């Protein structure tokens, strides 16, 4: 048994992982809120296109960091090199206890909600489905990276087929959208609020940094996978929104409670709504599986650096799995699901309070590119961000702007994220003390 990951992921595997990380339930819900915020078809399409451009700018920065400093720790590793162990520990703490485990629980709970529509299991149906899917996907991840990536590729194909059917429904339905009302004037607040939702829907491509140590020919494939993956996602998101607009128009989108089901129902009747439910289930499985896959790798990196968490630093070289990281992360996710069974808003709150925390560390990761270029000028950089320093500066400014929007959008919900970081401070002190005595 070795503590080093193997390079087993091809370019196709990486693209499938990135698409699986990004495309989720957001594209079936957030377009309605974006339409309600903007009210104009052209503005709606422009913000979704802008989301792709912003994501590509960020991906170029991550590609330089990931090829210069490949590690299963991803962002944790970049932050550690740029700022030292304290900041990187706080990031790993927030990621381990809330960001990843909470996201896994949230995805699993949404899966339970949709599965319950098809086959209810009683008053705790959603929670039972959520726990079941976490256990099943944990078992799958423990069997090995090859089995996990094969399953991921199958879900990737199913996702593309499902979205293709949705786009086709919008083109062929023949339904006339309702007359468009006079759109409200665009303001910084409305565009900022819309971009927060758009970039949340694009969120996840940064998780590719956690597989940089497992990619074949990473100097070429990391950059190519990020650019191909985000370009494909952007094209799909714009096409899906065109389908929504073709059938429902901006006003219909804004008033819809189940926007994809409404489009499918217009094209194929009630059977279409059932079909899209299965598509959503595939997407949630996709999201849950890959979030578990990447999150366990940051737990592994934390265990390598801090003796207090050394139990997480176990890598099964035969299966290519950070075994204890997978189990520990899934256990936290199951606790959150159990809490959600009695307080559904507890799981939903994760979406609100993780946003400010996420954008803080996203901003710090972008800034680390400047710091590491200055501090490590001799480090080989197989890929360099074009138009430096303009591109990474745009990335940092975007991170700062979205941090502001997330604080304004979540309001008091941001206090929960701050509370998680505060709880991490005494844990950091204990971890540092254990490191000195080890």
Secondary structure, DSSP 8 states (H G I E B T S, - for coil): --SS----B-HHHHHHHHHHHH-SGGGGTHHHHHHHHH--HHHHHHHHHHHHHHHHHHHHHHHHHHHHS--TTTHHHHHHHHH-HHHHHHHHHHIIIIIHHHHHHHHHHHHHHHHHHHS--STTHHHHHHHHHHHHHHHHHHH-HHHHHHHHHHHHHHHHHHHHHHHHHHHH---------------HHHHHHHHHHHHHHHTTGGGGGGGGGGBTTHHHHHHHHHHHHHHHHHHHHHHHHHHHHHHHHHHHHHH-SSHHHHHHHHHHTHHHHHHHHHHHHHHHHHHHHHHHHHHHHHHHHHHHH-GGGGGG---BTTTTB-HHHHHHHHHHHHHHHHHHHH-HHHHHHHHHHHHHHHHHHHHHHHHHHHHHHHH-TTS--SS--TTTTHHHHHHHHHHHHHHHHHHHHHGGGHHHHHHHHHHHHHHHHHHHHHHHH-
